[in-house]
Amino acid sequence: MPKLFHFFNFFYFCAKYASPDPRSISPFFEVKFARMEYAGDGLFNLSYMRHTGKWFEIFQDLSVDECLETIRDFPHFQP
């Protein structure tokens, strides 16, 4: 289950991965894969984390339900 946390006007979705190698710094790590930015009037802009480490906004002015459906269904948001 992805983790959600809030930072100012942003809501981030994170995936948790296991790193079982005994040489690992930590047995687990988290990666942000989706970001909802509050745009006002109950609407959000939706971005995904690119392989470059930069956020890329691909949807604007979505409701919370539309954001959650898009994250669930759109391949860019698969952690």
C-alpha positions, 0 to 999 in steps of 0.5 A: 500500500503506497504511503501518502504524506503532506508537505505545504501544498503538495501531497506525495505518494511513496512506495516502500521497497525491501533491500535484503542484501546484508551490505545494504545501508537500510533494509527498506527505502521509500521512493516518491512516485506521484505528487498532487499539488493543490491548485485551489477550489478543491482541484489539484495538479498531478505529477509523476517522478521521472527517471531524471529525479525531476517532477513532470506535471501531466494533469491539471485541475483534477478533483481528488477522486480524479487524481486517485483514479489517474494514479491507479490507472495511468502507467506513469504512476506505477511505482 
